[in-house]
Amino acid sequence: MAELRRIDAPFVVPGPAGVAVRDRLKHLTARDEMVLRLVGGHLGSLAGTDLKARCAAGLGHDGEQWAARKRALTGPSSSRWAGSITKATHDQWALARRGQAAHIRDLEAGIRTIAHRLSLPIGQKGTGKAPGGYRSRAEWHAKTRRLHTLTARLERERADQAAGVVHVVRGGKRLARARHNLEAAQLTEQEWRARWEAERWFLHADGESGKRYGNETIRVTPEGEVSIRLPAPLAHLANAPHGRYVLTARARFAHRGEQWADRVAANRAVAYRIHHDVVRGRWYLTASWQHAPAPAIPLQAALAEGVIGVDTNADHLAAWHLDRHGNPIGTPRRFGYDLSGSAEHRDAQVRHALTRLLNWASACGVRAIAIEDLDFTAETTREKHGRRKRFRQLISGMPTGRLRARLTAMADATGITVIAVDPAYTSKWGAQHWQKPLTSKNRKTSRHEAAAVAIGRRAQGHPIRRRTAPPRDDQSDRRGHRTVQARPDTPGREGPRPRSPGPGTRCPGTGRGANAGDQRAQNRSEHAAVNVTHAQS
């Protein structure tokens, strides 16, 4: 029997520590758009220069160099714009370092897998934990060449990591590569250039508590008036005192508008970002701020009214309501989503599915949702599952990170606690112990719905295995084995049973008697074994 890995205990997912809301800037004049383009392009060029200086400094960067960079940017912009640019540069460099470390881990995992499979004979089958050898000599030879390629790539990445070298593309690597494949991207050179310039603009400023309306660089009043502090070279474009330009559009945040208004009225820090959607020809304003996360509810208190177990899949969420004893109630629910198309469409699909899930949870009266703590960072490498291309695409297509972030934020707003459980064996054991009992003539339970029951029971601390059903009369042999006993083809089922502690009875104890070591030797009329004494007679 294969050794099972350790199951981690469920835990309450902490709530979000920040909020971001967005509103469209409508009715902008041609002069407003011209000013925004000039400011964004000017600050974007300064941000690119600052990022180049930060990457050149590498690991030797310190606070004095940071201050020198900020002083160099203050002249062509302003002190606050320089602070926002340097902070954004630092965050981008740190993100690139984390991505570099993750890429090195993927390369190491791929090299280990290839080296292990190359060491096995060709055609050897794998096990549940480790893959087997390659199928043919040609595949073995191709993987040998790939091993050398990955090894060289790993050495190069490790050298860059040790030297503090990162590779960053302002505007996005995907869009940069699309320039060389305009026909495949279905873009003209003018369309690509417009997108590229818009992505490289810099029009976001961090807030500062104590300042007027929480931000001196991009200021939004409680009435929705949006004004921008112009950089020094563009100060002649100001239409308001102190070198500011006031837009004709008004910001009205429909979502969390009251919270935003309270922060602005109290002069608390609010960060703003102005973004241009080239495809739609629209301008947007995003406001974000941080707040202290709500205190986590104890696990037992969250589970007092039951739980809803949710199984995450590539195209839907399978959910089932469980009472506080771990029993499924009612019928399962399925919340589908379509992850094809643009990023905005995928995000909207996920939000719509989670909204329906949370509304159903509120209607059921539960205060907790149990979901698997999925993390496929080690399983997305192409060497992990070999030829199973569809399975690799299935894993890569599951929106685990986006779904987890969205669910945490949306559940916090509705007062529902999110409980993360270990995903080990939930699908396998759920199908083994719950799929058939929950299937009836009018309803066919799927494997995913059974996994949702297993996830909910694990969050409640109950075993996934169902309770043993007692025999319907005094003799178990008359009705057959219990529902969770070993099947007839299970090895060792006829061996001696372990001794059970407890007070002795008039019958021989467990593990004692003449035939204790061999259950087949007992005189039972329905047993497959034939009693030797009766056979001789």
DAKAKA-V40080 format. One record per residue. N is the residue number from 1. RES is the residue in three letters. PHI is phi in whole degrees, 0 to 359 (NA if undefined). OMEGA is omega in whole degrees, 0 to 359 (* if undefined). Layout:
n->{N & N}
res->{RES & RES}
phi->{PHI & PHI}
omega->{OMEGA & OMEGA}
This chain:
n->{1 & 2 & 3 & 4 & 5 & 6 & 7 & 8 & 9 & 10 & 11 & 12 & 13 & 14 & 15 & 16 & 17 & 18 & 19 & 20 & 21 & 22 & 23 & 24 & 25 & 26 & 27 & 28 & 29 & 30 & 31 & 32 & 33 & 34 & 35 & 36 & 37 & 38 & 39 & 40 & 41 & 42 & 43 & 44 & 45 & 46 & 47 & 48 & 49 & 50 & 51 & 52 & 53 & 54 & 55 & 56 & 57 & 58 & 59 & 60 & 61 & 62 & 63 & 64 & 65 & 66 & 67 & 68 & 69 & 70 & 71 & 72 & 73 & 74 & 75 & 76 & 77 & 78 & 79 & 80 & 81 & 82 & 83 & 84 & 85 & 86 & 87 & 88 & 89 & 90 & 91 & 92 & 93 & 94 & 95 & 96 & 97 & 98 & 99 & 100 & 101 & 102 & 103 & 104 & 105 & 106 & 107 & 108 & 109 & 110 & 111 & 112 & 113 & 114 & 115 & 116 & 117 & 118 & 119 & 120 & 121 & 122 & 123 & 124 & 125 & 126 & 127 & 128 & 129 & 130 & 131 & 132 & 133 & 134 & 135 & 136 & 137 & 138 & 139 & 140 & 141 & 142 & 143 & 144 & 145 & 146 & 147 & 148 & 149 & 150 & 151 & 152 & 153 & 154 & 155 & 156 & 157 & 158 & 159 & 160 & 161 & 162 & 163 & 164 & 165 & 166 & 167 & 168 & 169 & 170 & 171 & 172 & 173 & 174 & 175 & 176 & 177 & 178 & 179 & 180 & 181 & 182 & 183 & 184 & 185 & 186 & 187 & 188 & 189 & 190 & 191 & 192 & 193 & 194 & 195 & 196 & 197 & 198 & 199 & 200 & 201 & 202 & 203 & 204 & 205 & 206 & 207 & 208 & 209 & 210 & 211 & 212 & 213 & 214 & 215 & 216 & 217 & 218 & 219 & 220 & 221 & 222 & 223 & 224 & 225 & 226 & 227 & 228 & 229 & 230 & 231 & 232 & 233 & 234 & 235 & 236 & 237 & 238 & 239 & 240 & 241 & 242 & 243 & 244 & 245 & 246 & 247 & 248 & 249 & 250 & 251 & 252 & 253 & 254 & 255 & 256 & 257 & 258 & 259 & 260 & 261 & 262 & 263 & 264 & 265 & 266 & 267 & 268 & 269 & 270 & 271 & 272 & 273 & 274 & 275 & 276 & 277 & 278 & 279 & 280 & 281 & 282 & 283 & 284 & 285 & 286 & 287 & 288 & 289 & 290 & 291 & 292 & 293 & 294 & 295 & 296 & 297 & 298 & 299 & 300 & 301 & 302 & 303 & 304 & 305 & 306 & 307 & 308 & 309 & 310 & 311 & 312 & 313 & 314 & 315 & 316 & 317 & 318 & 319 & 320 & 321 & 322 & 323 & 324 & 325 & 326 & 327 & 328 & 329 & 330 & 331 & 332 & 333 & 334 & 335 & 336 & 337 & 338 & 339 & 340 & 341 & 342 & 343 & 344 & 345 & 346 & 347 & 348 & 349 & 350 & 351 & 352 & 353 & 354 & 355 & 356 & 357 & 358 & 359 & 360 & 361 & 362 & 363 & 364 & 365 & 366 & 367 & 368 & 369 & 370 & 371 & 372 & 373 & 374 & 375 & 376 & 377 & 378 & 379 & 380 & 381 & 382 & 383 & 384 & 385 & 386 & 387 & 388 & 389 & 390 & 391 & 392 & 393 & 394 & 395 & 396 & 397 & 398 & 399 & 400 & 401 & 402 & 403 & 404 & 405 & 406 & 407 & 408 & 409 & 410 & 411 & 412 & 413 & 414 & 415 & 416 & 417 & 418 & 419 & 420 & 421 & 422 & 423 & 424 & 425 & 426 & 427 & 428 & 429 & 430 & 431 & 432 & 433 & 434 & 435 & 436 & 437 & 438 & 439 & 440 & 441 & 442 & 443 & 444 & 445 & 446 & 447 & 448 & 449 & 450 & 451 & 452 & 453 & 454 & 455 & 456 & 457 & 458 & 459 & 460 & 461 & 462 & 463 & 464 & 465 & 466 & 467 & 468 & 469 & 470 & 471 & 472 & 473 & 474 & 475 & 476 & 477 & 478 & 479 & 480 & 481 & 482 & 483 & 484 & 485 & 486 & 487 & 488 & 489 & 490 & 491 & 492 & 493 & 494 & 495 & 496 & 497 & 498 & 499 & 500 & 501 & 502 & 503 & 504 & 505 & 506 & 507 & 508 & 509 & 510 & 511 & 512 & 513 & 514 & 515 & 516 & 517 & 518 & 519 & 520 & 521 & 522 & 523 & 524 & 525 & 526 & 527 & 528 & 529 & 530 & 531 & 532 & 533 & 534 & 535 & 536 & 537}
res->{MET & ALA & GLU & LEU & ARG & ARG & ILE & ASP & ALA & PRO & PHE & VAL & VAL & PRO & GLY & PRO & ALA & GLY & VAL & ALA & VAL & ARG & ASP & ARG & LEU & LYS & HIS & LEU & THR & ALA & ARG & ASP & GLU & MET & VAL & LEU & ARG & LEU & VAL & GLY & GLY & HIS & LEU & GLY & SER & LEU & ALA & GLY & THR & ASP & LEU & LYS & ALA & ARG & CYS & ALA & ALA & GLY & LEU & GLY & HIS & ASP & GLY & GLU & GLN & TRP & ALA & ALA & ARG & LYS & ARG & ALA & LEU & THR & GLY & PRO & SER & SER & SER & ARG & TRP & ALA & GLY & SER & ILE & THR & LYS & ALA & THR & HIS & ASP & GLN & TRP & ALA & LEU & ALA & ARG & ARG & GLY & GLN & ALA & ALA & HIS & ILE & ARG & ASP & LEU & GLU & ALA & GLY & ILE & ARG & THR & ILE & ALA & HIS & ARG & LEU & SER & LEU & PRO & ILE & GLY & GLN & LYS & GLY & THR & GLY & LYS & ALA & PRO & GLY & GLY & TYR & ARG & SER & ARG & ALA & GLU & TRP & HIS & ALA & LYS & THR & ARG & ARG & LEU & HIS & THR & LEU & THR & ALA & ARG & LEU & GLU & ARG & GLU & ARG & ALA & ASP & GLN & ALA & ALA & GLY & VAL & VAL & HIS & VAL & VAL & ARG & GLY & GLY & LYS & ARG & LEU & ALA & ARG & ALA & ARG & HIS & ASN & LEU & GLU & ALA & ALA & GLN & LEU & THR & GLU & GLN & GLU & TRP & ARG & ALA & ARG & TRP & GLU & ALA & GLU & ARG & TRP & PHE & LEU & HIS & ALA & ASP & GLY & GLU & SER & GLY & LYS & ARG & TYR & GLY & ASN & GLU & THR & ILE & ARG & VAL & THR & PRO & GLU & GLY & GLU & VAL & SER & ILE & ARG & LEU & PRO & ALA & PRO & LEU & ALA & HIS & LEU & ALA & ASN & ALA & PRO & HIS & GLY & ARG & TYR & VAL & LEU & THR & ALA & ARG & ALA & ARG & PHE & ALA & HIS & ARG & GLY & GLU & GLN & TRP & ALA & ASP & ARG & VAL & ALA & ALA & ASN & ARG & ALA & VAL & ALA & TYR & ARG & ILE & HIS & HIS & ASP & VAL & VAL & ARG & GLY & ARG & TRP & TYR & LEU & THR & ALA & SER & TRP & GLN & HIS & ALA & PRO & ALA & PRO & ALA & ILE & PRO & LEU & GLN & ALA & ALA & LEU & ALA & GLU & GLY & VAL & ILE & GLY & VAL & ASP & THR & ASN & ALA & ASP & HIS & LEU & ALA & ALA & TRP & HIS & LEU & ASP & ARG & HIS & GLY & ASN & PRO & ILE & GLY & THR & PRO & ARG & ARG & PHE & GLY & TYR & ASP & LEU & SER & GLY & SER & ALA & GLU & HIS & ARG & ASP & ALA & GLN & VAL & ARG & HIS & ALA & LEU & THR & ARG & LEU & LEU & ASN & TRP & ALA & SER & ALA & CYS & GLY & VAL & ARG & ALA & ILE & ALA & ILE & GLU & ASP & LEU & ASP & PHE & THR & ALA & GLU & THR & THR & ARG & GLU & LYS & HIS & GLY & ARG & ARG & LYS & ARG & PHE & ARG & GLN & LEU & ILE & SER & GLY & MET & PRO & THR & GLY & ARG & LEU & ARG & ALA & ARG & LEU & THR & ALA & MET & ALA & ASP & ALA & THR & GLY & ILE & THR & VAL & ILE & ALA & VAL & ASP & PRO & ALA & TYR & THR & SER & LYS & TRP & GLY & ALA & GLN & HIS & TRP & GLN & LYS & PRO & LEU & THR & SER & LYS & ASN & ARG & LYS & THR & SER & ARG & HIS & GLU & ALA & ALA & ALA & VAL & ALA & ILE & GLY & ARG & ARG & ALA & GLN & GLY & HIS & PRO & ILE & ARG & ARG & ARG & THR & ALA & PRO & PRO & ARG & ASP & ASP & GLN & SER & ASP & ARG & ARG & GLY & HIS & ARG & THR & VAL & GLN & ALA & ARG & PRO & ASP & THR & PRO & GLY & ARG & GLU & GLY & PRO & ARG & PRO & ARG & SER & PRO & GLY & PRO & GLY & THR & ARG & CYS & PRO & GLY & THR & GLY & ARG & GLY & ALA & ASN & ALA & GLY & ASP & GLN & ARG & ALA & GLN & ASN & ARG & SER & GLU & HIS & ALA & ALA & VAL & ASN & VAL & THR & HIS & ALA & GLN & SER}
phi->{NA & 290 & 285 & 274 & 278 & 290 & 266 & 284 & 286 & 292 & 213 & 277 & 285 & 294 & 286 & 290 & 255 & 207 & 224 & 224 & 232 & 226 & 218 & 274 & 272 & 264 & 62 & 284 & 278 & 296 & 292 & 299 & 294 & 297 & 296 & 296 & 293 & 294 & 294 & 296 & 293 & 295 & 291 & 294 & 294 & 294 & 295 & 296 & 296 & 292 & 295 & 296 & 293 & 292 & 293 & 291 & 291 & 64 & 284 & 277 & 289 & 220 & 294 & 294 & 293 & 298 & 296 & 294 & 298 & 294 & 295 & 292 & 270 & 293 & 298 & 282 & 223 & 196 & 296 & 286 & 298 & 296 & 296 & 293 & 292 & 295 & 293 & 296 & 296 & 299 & 296 & 292 & 294 & 295 & 296 & 296 & 294 & 293 & 295 & 296 & 296 & 293 & 295 & 295 & 296 & 295 & 296 & 296 & 295 & 295 & 294 & 297 & 295 & 296 & 297 & 293 & 289 & 291 & 283 & 266 & 296 & 294 & 88 & 290 & 283 & 268 & 247 & 291 & 252 & 226 & 286 & 269 & 286 & 285 & 284 & 221 & 293 & 296 & 295 & 300 & 293 & 296 & 289 & 296 & 294 & 293 & 299 & 295 & 296 & 294 & 295 & 295 & 294 & 294 & 298 & 293 & 293 & 295 & 295 & 296 & 296 & 294 & 273 & 77 & 269 & 234 & 242 & 235 & 240 & 287 & 110 & 103 & 292 & 296 & 291 & 294 & 290 & 295 & 297 & 269 & 220 & 296 & 293 & 293 & 279 & 57 & 229 & 270 & 295 & 292 & 295 & 295 & 297 & 295 & 294 & 297 & 293 & 295 & 290 & 265 & 293 & 232 & 221 & 221 & 226 & 282 & 276 & 211 & 293 & 94 & 275 & 295 & 59 & 80 & 195 & 268 & 276 & 246 & 253 & 234 & 280 & 302 & 280 & 98 & 286 & 250 & 226 & 235 & 280 & 284 & 297 & 302 & 293 & 248 & 294 & 291 & 272 & 293 & 239 & 215 & 298 & 62 & 66 & 249 & 238 & 260 & 280 & 284 & 287 & 239 & 268 & 223 & 276 & 287 & 266 & 57 & 295 & 292 & 296 & 297 & 296 & 295 & 293 & 294 & 295 & 269 & 58 & 262 & 297 & 222 & 267 & 234 & 219 & 255 & 227 & 248 & 270 & 292 & 296 & 272 & 71 & 237 & 248 & 231 & 237 & 248 & 249 & 218 & 205 & 257 & 211 & 289 & 295 & 295 & 299 & 291 & 280 & 304 & 299 & 293 & 293 & 292 & 267 & 296 & 257 & 98 & 207 & 247 & 276 & 234 & 255 & 272 & 227 & 291 & 228 & 196 & 249 & 260 & 228 & 214 & 273 & 240 & 284 & 288 & 267 & 89 & 266 & 295 & 240 & 68 & 249 & 288 & 236 & 234 & 240 & 271 & 208 & 244 & 262 & 269 & 96 & 285 & 294 & 296 & 294 & 296 & 295 & 294 & 296 & 295 & 297 & 294 & 295 & 291 & 297 & 295 & 296 & 292 & 296 & 293 & 297 & 294 & 293 & 284 & 83 & 271 & 242 & 214 & 235 & 259 & 220 & 289 & 274 & 282 & 209 & 258 & 295 & 267 & 255 & 274 & 296 & 290 & 276 & 294 & 244 & 59 & 282 & 283 & 293 & 296 & 292 & 295 & 294 & 296 & 294 & 293 & 277 & 286 & 279 & 294 & 293 & 296 & 293 & 296 & 293 & 294 & 296 & 297 & 291 & 288 & 292 & 296 & 289 & 263 & 78 & 255 & 272 & 256 & 247 & 261 & 237 & 291 & 279 & 296 & 65 & 293 & 291 & 292 & 285 & 297 & 292 & 289 & 252 & 235 & 295 & 289 & 298 & 270 & 266 & 231 & 292 & 261 & 214 & 253 & 281 & 274 & 295 & 289 & 292 & 295 & 295 & 297 & 296 & 297 & 294 & 297 & 293 & 294 & 295 & 280 & 87 & 273 & 292 & 291 & 295 & 289 & 292 & 293 & 278 & 286 & 295 & 277 & 211 & 286 & 241 & 291 & 293 & 289 & 252 & 97 & 286 & 289 & 295 & 251 & 284 & 294 & 285 & 301 & 267 & 283 & 295 & 83 & 291 & 266 & 285 & 293 & 276 & 293 & 286 & 263 & 289 & 142 & 293 & 289 & 237 & 288 & 277 & 299 & 292 & 294 & 86 & 237 & 97 & 292 & 250 & 293 & 277 & 218 & 291 & 289 & 278 & 283 & 277 & 231 & 295 & 266 & 282 & 290 & 283 & 253 & 297 & 297 & 297 & 292 & 292 & 290 & 287}
omega->{181 & 180 & 180 & 180 & 183 & 180 & 179 & 181 & 176 & 181 & 179 & 181 & 179 & 181 & 181 & 179 & 180 & 182 & 175 & 178 & 185 & 177 & 179 & 177 & 184 & 173 & 173 & 178 & 179 & 178 & 178 & 180 & 178 & 180 & 180 & 178 & 180 & 181 & 180 & 179 & 180 & 180 & 178 & 177 & 176 & 179 & 177 & 177 & 180 & 178 & 178 & 179 & 180 & 179 & 179 & 179 & 178 & 182 & 180 & 181 & 180 & 183 & 179 & 178 & 177 & 179 & 178 & 177 & 180 & 178 & 179 & 181 & 185 & 182 & 181 & 179 & 174 & 183 & 182 & 175 & 179 & 177 & 179 & 181 & 181 & 178 & 178 & 177 & 179 & 179 & 180 & 178 & 179 & 177 & 178 & 178 & 178 & 176 & 177 & 178 & 178 & 178 & 178 & 178 & 178 & 178 & 179 & 179 & 178 & 179 & 179 & 181 & 181 & 180 & 179 & 182 & 177 & 181 & 182 & 176 & 181 & 179 & 180 & 182 & 180 & 179 & 180 & 183 & 184 & 178 & 180 & 180 & 180 & 190 & 186 & 178 & 179 & 178 & 178 & 180 & 179 & 180 & 174 & 177 & 179 & 178 & 177 & 179 & 180 & 179 & 177 & 179 & 179 & 178 & 179 & 180 & 177 & 177 & 177 & 179 & 179 & 180 & 181 & 181 & 176 & 180 & 185 & 177 & 176 & 186 & 176 & 179 & 181 & 179 & 178 & 178 & 179 & 179 & 181 & 179 & 183 & 181 & 178 & 178 & 180 & 180 & 169 & 180 & 179 & 178 & 178 & 181 & 179 & 178 & 183 & 180 & 180 & 179 & 182 & 174 & 177 & 181 & 175 & 185 & 178 & 179 & 181 & 180 & 181 & 176 & 185 & 180 & 172 & 179 & 180 & 184 & 172 & 187 & 176 & 181 & 176 & 177 & 178 & 179 & 183 & 178 & 184 & 172 & 185 & 172 & 185 & 180 & 181 & 183 & 181 & 178 & 185 & 174 & 179 & 181 & 175 & 174 & 181 & 175 & 182 & 179 & 178 & 181 & 178 & 181 & 177 & 183 & 181 & 181 & 182 & 180 & 180 & 178 & 178 & 181 & 178 & 179 & 181 & 180 & 180 & 179 & 177 & 191 & 175 & 177 & 182 & 176 & 177 & 186 & 180 & 175 & 185 & 184 & 181 & 182 & 184 & 176 & 182 & 175 & 180 & 176 & 181 & 177 & 180 & 176 & 179 & 180 & 179 & 179 & 183 & 178 & 177 & 185 & 182 & 177 & 179 & 183 & 185 & 183 & 182 & 183 & 173 & 177 & 184 & 175 & 183 & 179 & 185 & 183 & 180 & 172 & 176 & 186 & 177 & 179 & 178 & 175 & 185 & 176 & 179 & 181 & 177 & 181 & 175 & 183 & 178 & 178 & 179 & 181 & 185 & 175 & 182 & 184 & 174 & 178 & 185 & 179 & 178 & 179 & 179 & 180 & 179 & 178 & 179 & 179 & 180 & 179 & 179 & 178 & 178 & 178 & 181 & 176 & 177 & 177 & 178 & 178 & 178 & 179 & 179 & 181 & 183 & 174 & 179 & 181 & 181 & 176 & 186 & 176 & 184 & 183 & 180 & 185 & 182 & 178 & 184 & 180 & 185 & 186 & 171 & 184 & 184 & 185 & 180 & 179 & 177 & 178 & 179 & 180 & 181 & 182 & 181 & 185 & 185 & 182 & 180 & 182 & 180 & 180 & 180 & 182 & 179 & 181 & 183 & 178 & 178 & 179 & 181 & 178 & 179 & 181 & 177 & 180 & 179 & 181 & 177 & 183 & 186 & 171 & 182 & 179 & 183 & 182 & 177 & 177 & 182 & 189 & 187 & 185 & 181 & 179 & 181 & 178 & 180 & 179 & 183 & 183 & 177 & 182 & 179 & 178 & 180 & 178 & 175 & 177 & 177 & 176 & 179 & 179 & 179 & 180 & 177 & 177 & 179 & 181 & 178 & 173 & 180 & 181 & 181 & 179 & 181 & 179 & 180 & 176 & 185 & 175 & 190 & 183 & 182 & 181 & 182 & 183 & 181 & 184 & 176 & 190 & 184 & 176 & 182 & 177 & 182 & 182 & 180 & 180 & 176 & 183 & 180 & 180 & 181 & 178 & 178 & 182 & 181 & 179 & 178 & 181 & 179 & 177 & 178 & 178 & 176 & 182 & 180 & 180 & 181 & 178 & 184 & 186 & 184 & 184 & 182 & 182 & 179 & 183 & 181 & 184 & 177 & 186 & 184 & 184 & 181 & 180 & 179 & 181 & 185 & 181 & 180 & 181 & 180 & 180 & *}
